[in-house]
Each structure stands twice: as structure tokens, then as C-alpha cells.
Amino acid sequence: MEQAPPPEPDREPYPATDLEPYPVVAEPAGEPQPNWKPWFAFAGFAGALLCTLIAVGIILAIAGVDENTDSPAVTVFATFMQGVFFVGAALVLARSIAPPRAWHFGLRRAPLWRTIGWAALGMLSFYVLAAVYATIVDP
């Protein structure tokens, strides 16, 4: 009985059909999962939150904007800054143990159109549920 040749290294390791589950992504050979400390989560959260509050407060003060305003621009800006500091905290703490790699955070390649479809479904679901909530609660 003949064996099938091994898959080509540049081919994407996805199932043949959309009905099959994705394969489990293991760490590359010779590169074990970093031994991150449990307190990293708390330190990263607290540090990122503190940095966000300080940075957004300083920038809003320089711009002369009241931080208690309900302006969508202030909300979007503060949310963006919060995201930057949370990602930064994760990368800084991860780097203290080993150089961070995408697979350390569970990131991997995914089929483009399937990913776009799931993202679109998620966005549509959010807007539908937000509309239903707004109708029921009447904010």
C-alpha cells in the first residue's frame, strides 16, 4: 500500500470542506509554550487601565474637553486608547518571559472569506440585538 506524500509546506493546513473542524494548532517543534505567571493578567489589566485613565485624562485636558461629556468622539478615542494600552500590556508582559509570537495568543491563519463571513454575521447580530434592546428598554 502506498503512502500519500506529505503536504507541501506552503499549503494552508485547512480541512477539505467547511463542515470539518479546524485542526488544533500546536506550538512549533522545539518552541514550547511560554511559562507566563498567573499574576500577569492582573498586572496587565491594572497597568493598562491606569495608563488609559492617565493618558486619556491628559489628552482631554490639553484639548480642553470635559471628560464627563457624552461625545461619541471622546468615547471612540478613549476606547481606542484603552485597546492600545491593553495590547501593549500583554506584549510587554509576554516579552518579559520570551519574545511574543502570534501563536502564543491563540492567533493563527484562517480562510479569508470564511473569516469575513463570520465577522459580518457577528456585526449583523450585534446591530439586530442592539435594535431589539433599544426597542424593549427605550433608552
Backbone bond lengths (Angstrom), bond angles and torsions (degrees), N, CA, C in turn:
res aa  C-N    CA-C-N  psi(-1)  N-CA   C-N-CA  omega(-1)  CA-C   N-CA-C  phi
1 M - - - 1.440 - - 1.535 108.18 -
2 E 1.313 115.81 132.21 1.455 120.26 -178.39 1.523 110.60 -86.76
3 Q 1.336 113.36 145.93 1.451 118.63 176.46 1.518 109.06 -93.64
4 A 1.328 114.57 146.81 1.462 119.26 176.80 1.523 108.55 -71.93
5 P 1.318 116.55 146.15 1.470 118.07 178.95 1.531 109.76 -66.97
6 P 1.341 116.70 151.84 1.469 118.52 178.97 1.522 110.56 -64.61
7 P 1.336 116.90 153.38 1.471 119.15 -178.94 1.530 110.56 -63.57
8 E 1.318 114.15 149.72 1.453 119.04 178.23 1.516 108.59 -68.10
9 P 1.346 118.52 141.65 1.463 119.94 -175.68 1.523 114.11 -65.67
10 D 1.329 119.25 -26.01 1.455 119.74 -177.68 1.522 112.87 -89.48
11 R 1.348 117.89 -2.91 1.458 120.45 177.44 1.512 109.85 -79.05
12 E 1.313 116.02 146.82 1.455 120.64 178.16 1.525 109.46 -76.52
13 P 1.345 117.98 133.93 1.465 121.07 -175.68 1.522 112.99 -84.36
14 Y 1.334 117.64 58.71 1.458 120.34 -178.89 1.520 110.15 -106.36
15 P 1.312 115.43 155.33 1.457 119.38 178.59 1.527 111.24 -62.80
16 A 1.317 115.08 160.68 1.465 120.45 -177.85 1.521 111.51 -71.37
17 T 1.326 117.66 -29.17 1.463 120.18 -179.16 1.516 109.85 -123.63
18 D 1.325 115.88 164.33 1.456 120.30 177.90 1.522 112.17 -75.93
19 L 1.318 117.64 -11.14 1.454 120.68 -177.30 1.520 112.63 -83.89
20 E 1.323 117.44 -18.45 1.457 120.57 -179.21 1.525 109.55 -84.54
21 P 1.323 117.62 147.46 1.471 119.57 179.52 1.527 111.12 -72.93
22 Y 1.312 115.28 159.94 1.458 120.11 175.71 1.524 109.82 -68.56
23 P 1.307 117.25 148.89 1.462 118.40 176.16 1.526 110.27 -72.02
24 V 1.312 115.46 153.61 1.451 120.23 176.99 1.524 107.78 -72.12
25 V 1.316 116.46 132.59 1.452 120.48 -179.50 1.517 107.89 -92.90
26 A 1.316 116.15 114.29 1.453 120.74 178.55 1.519 109.31 -95.69
27 E 1.318 114.96 163.48 1.447 117.74 178.18 1.518 109.85 -67.36
28 P 1.321 116.78 149.70 1.460 119.74 178.81 1.523 110.72 -59.92
29 A 1.318 115.56 152.27 1.459 120.82 -178.64 1.525 110.14 -58.73
30 G 1.309 116.26 132.78 1.454 121.30 177.35 1.518 114.19 81.75
31 E 1.310 118.61 1.79 1.469 121.28 -179.64 1.526 108.18 -127.30
32 P 1.334 117.81 93.32 1.467 120.35 -177.86 1.517 112.44 -73.14
33 Q 1.313 114.45 162.27 1.469 120.92 176.54 1.523 108.71 -63.39
34 P 1.342 118.40 133.93 1.465 119.92 179.57 1.527 111.68 -62.55
35 N 1.298 116.03 149.92 1.463 121.88 -179.67 1.525 109.34 -93.44
36 W 1.332 116.11 76.44 1.455 120.48 -179.92 1.518 109.42 -74.05
37 K 1.306 115.30 142.81 1.463 121.47 -178.37 1.532 109.69 -80.09
38 P 1.339 118.26 146.08 1.469 120.65 -179.56 1.529 113.29 -60.62
39 W 1.312 118.34 -30.98 1.459 120.79 -177.86 1.519 112.39 -73.25
40 F 1.339 118.13 -11.04 1.465 121.26 178.13 1.531 110.87 -57.58
41 A 1.324 116.89 -37.49 1.464 120.22 -178.25 1.529 110.80 -63.32
42 F 1.319 116.91 -46.21 1.456 120.84 -179.38 1.528 111.24 -68.69
43 A 1.322 116.69 -42.30 1.463 120.38 179.50 1.525 110.79 -65.08
44 G 1.324 116.46 -42.19 1.459 119.93 179.16 1.514 112.10 -64.53
45 F 1.338 116.82 -42.74 1.458 120.82 179.38 1.524 110.76 -63.85
46 A 1.321 116.46 -50.22 1.468 120.10 -177.81 1.524 111.14 -64.50
47 G 1.330 116.94 -43.31 1.457 120.16 -179.93 1.516 112.63 -64.32
48 A 1.326 116.56 -43.98 1.465 120.30 -179.70 1.525 110.97 -66.67
49 L 1.316 117.26 -40.35 1.460 120.52 179.04 1.531 110.89 -64.88
50 L 1.325 116.38 -44.03 1.464 120.19 178.97 1.530 111.15 -63.82
51 C 1.322 116.90 -45.23 1.470 120.42 178.41 1.526 111.13 -62.03
52 T 1.327 117.14 -39.05 1.461 120.70 178.70 1.519 110.88 -62.67
53 L 1.327 116.23 -48.20 1.465 120.13 -178.89 1.527 111.26 -61.21
54 I 1.317 116.69 -42.99 1.464 120.15 -178.88 1.527 110.79 -68.09
55 A 1.340 116.81 -50.30 1.467 120.35 -176.21 1.527 111.64 -63.94
56 V 1.321 117.22 -46.48 1.465 120.08 -179.64 1.521 110.20 -65.58
57 G 1.328 117.56 -39.87 1.463 120.47 177.76 1.517 112.13 -61.57
58 I 1.327 116.85 -44.01 1.468 120.71 179.45 1.523 110.53 -64.82
59 I 1.330 117.14 -46.90 1.466 119.74 -177.49 1.531 111.34 -65.56
60 L 1.323 117.56 -40.26 1.463 119.87 178.04 1.532 111.13 -66.95
61 A 1.336 116.50 -36.07 1.466 119.46 177.56 1.524 110.88 -66.14
62 I 1.324 116.82 -42.09 1.465 120.67 177.89 1.530 110.41 -62.87
63 A 1.339 115.76 -40.33 1.468 120.16 -179.42 1.529 112.04 -76.38
64 G 1.330 117.32 -11.83 1.457 120.43 179.77 1.515 113.61 76.47
65 V 1.327 116.34 27.93 1.466 121.19 -178.78 1.524 108.56 -103.88
66 D 1.314 116.50 136.06 1.457 121.00 176.50 1.524 108.70 -73.39
67 E 1.328 116.77 129.54 1.457 120.43 -176.93 1.521 113.37 -69.24
68 N 1.316 118.21 -16.43 1.462 121.98 179.59 1.522 112.62 -89.31
69 T 1.309 117.63 6.01 1.459 120.53 -179.62 1.524 110.26 -70.82
70 D 1.303 116.34 151.73 1.463 121.35 178.57 1.519 111.62 -95.78
71 S 1.300 116.78 24.83 1.460 121.20 -177.85 1.532 110.73 -66.45
72 P 1.336 117.36 130.94 1.465 119.46 176.48 1.536 111.99 -61.53
73 A 1.321 116.88 -31.89 1.466 119.41 179.64 1.524 110.99 -64.37
74 V 1.330 117.33 -40.34 1.464 121.19 178.48 1.523 109.77 -66.38
75 T 1.316 117.04 -41.79 1.467 121.16 179.03 1.521 111.52 -62.65
76 V 1.321 117.14 -46.12 1.471 120.83 179.60 1.515 110.31 -64.03
77 F 1.340 117.15 -44.21 1.458 120.71 179.68 1.526 111.27 -61.75
78 A 1.320 117.30 -47.09 1.462 121.09 -179.05 1.527 111.15 -64.47
79 T 1.315 117.07 -38.78 1.467 120.64 178.38 1.519 111.00 -66.24
80 F 1.330 117.02 -40.78 1.463 120.83 177.08 1.529 110.53 -62.00
81 M 1.319 116.58 -46.47 1.468 120.38 179.94 1.528 110.71 -62.63
82 Q 1.317 116.64 -38.82 1.460 120.31 178.49 1.529 110.16 -62.12
83 G 1.320 117.11 -43.39 1.458 120.60 177.85 1.518 112.38 -61.43
84 V 1.325 116.14 -41.99 1.468 120.55 178.58 1.527 110.12 -61.00
85 F 1.319 117.79 -45.53 1.461 120.15 -178.03 1.524 112.58 -70.50
86 F 1.333 118.49 -34.58 1.468 119.62 177.55 1.521 111.47 -68.08
87 V 1.322 117.42 -43.08 1.468 119.89 176.96 1.523 109.83 -65.31
88 G 1.328 115.99 -42.60 1.463 119.86 178.24 1.518 112.41 -60.02
89 A 1.327 117.49 -42.90 1.466 120.99 179.00 1.521 110.87 -62.59
90 A 1.330 117.12 -41.87 1.469 120.04 178.46 1.525 110.94 -62.44
91 L 1.318 116.82 -43.24 1.463 120.04 -179.17 1.525 112.10 -68.70
92 V 1.328 117.49 -40.90 1.470 120.37 179.64 1.529 110.50 -64.27
93 L 1.317 117.28 -46.35 1.461 119.78 -179.56 1.526 111.52 -67.98
94 A 1.324 117.72 -37.71 1.469 120.16 178.05 1.521 110.47 -65.38
95 R 1.321 116.59 -39.29 1.466 120.90 -179.22 1.522 111.99 -65.26
96 S 1.312 117.58 -23.83 1.463 119.41 179.48 1.526 111.85 -67.69
97 I 1.324 117.45 -19.66 1.467 121.93 178.71 1.523 111.14 -101.60
98 A 1.318 117.04 -48.68 1.465 122.46 -178.17 1.523 108.07 -159.31
99 P 1.332 117.55 156.92 1.470 118.52 176.52 1.528 109.79 -58.70
100 P 1.337 117.64 125.81 1.466 119.36 -176.18 1.524 112.38 -69.57
101 R 1.311 114.99 140.01 1.458 123.20 175.78 1.531 107.62 -122.16
102 A 1.304 116.91 154.94 1.463 120.55 -177.90 1.527 111.40 -58.31
103 W 1.324 117.81 -39.70 1.465 119.65 -177.08 1.524 111.79 -68.26
104 H 1.347 119.03 -19.91 1.464 120.86 175.44 1.523 111.15 -62.30
105 F 1.322 116.93 -28.70 1.459 122.15 -177.10 1.530 112.21 -102.31
106 G 1.319 116.79 11.93 1.453 120.71 178.31 1.517 114.16 81.08
107 L 1.318 117.82 12.01 1.458 120.86 179.95 1.519 109.63 -87.96
108 R 1.299 116.27 139.15 1.459 121.96 178.78 1.514 108.78 -152.83
109 R 1.309 115.57 170.17 1.456 120.11 177.83 1.524 109.52 -70.06
110 A 1.316 114.93 149.43 1.456 120.46 178.14 1.523 108.02 -142.39
111 P 1.330 117.16 152.98 1.461 119.99 178.12 1.535 110.00 -61.00
112 L 1.322 116.86 130.91 1.457 122.06 -173.14 1.521 113.19 -57.45
113 W 1.328 118.16 -55.62 1.468 120.39 -173.34 1.515 112.20 -70.19
114 R 1.300 117.41 -32.62 1.461 119.71 176.66 1.534 109.61 -67.53
115 T 1.321 116.36 -40.73 1.453 121.25 178.72 1.526 110.95 -65.10
116 I 1.323 117.17 -43.28 1.463 120.96 177.67 1.530 110.33 -62.38
117 G 1.317 116.73 -40.65 1.467 120.75 178.17 1.523 112.29 -61.59
118 W 1.336 117.70 -45.50 1.461 120.94 178.79 1.524 111.05 -65.48
119 A 1.333 117.07 -38.86 1.470 119.92 177.75 1.525 110.68 -64.17
120 A 1.324 117.15 -42.79 1.463 120.90 178.97 1.530 110.58 -63.97
121 L 1.323 116.83 -41.53 1.468 120.53 177.72 1.525 110.58 -63.04
122 G 1.323 117.21 -40.61 1.466 120.75 177.96 1.519 111.78 -63.25
123 M 1.333 116.96 -43.54 1.463 120.52 179.21 1.527 111.00 -65.09
124 L 1.330 116.59 -44.50 1.454 120.72 178.98 1.526 110.72 -61.17
125 S 1.325 116.71 -43.64 1.470 120.61 178.39 1.520 111.19 -60.82
126 F 1.331 116.79 -41.80 1.463 120.53 178.78 1.521 110.48 -59.86
127 Y 1.335 117.20 -49.48 1.462 120.06 -177.16 1.524 112.31 -66.20
128 V 1.323 117.62 -36.75 1.466 120.19 177.73 1.527 110.03 -65.64
129 L 1.335 116.33 -47.20 1.464 119.29 179.93 1.526 111.68 -65.98
130 A 1.334 118.02 -35.56 1.462 120.79 176.94 1.522 110.55 -65.14
131 A 1.344 117.01 -39.49 1.459 120.09 179.01 1.539 110.27 -67.63
132 V 1.314 117.25 -41.79 1.469 120.40 177.92 1.522 110.07 -62.91
133 Y 1.313 117.20 -44.61 1.466 121.54 178.62 1.518 110.70 -61.00
134 A 1.328 116.90 -46.24 1.461 120.32 -179.29 1.529 111.66 -63.47
135 T 1.318 116.94 -33.10 1.460 120.88 178.14 1.531 111.22 -70.83
136 I 1.321 116.10 -41.58 1.460 120.57 -177.30 1.527 110.94 -74.25
137 V 1.313 117.47 -47.55 1.467 121.30 -173.30 1.515 111.25 -85.29
138 D 1.292 118.75 -30.98 1.469 124.89 -177.96 1.527 111.07 54.24
139 P 1.345 115.10 71.66 1.475 118.32 -178.76 1.505 110.54 -68.63
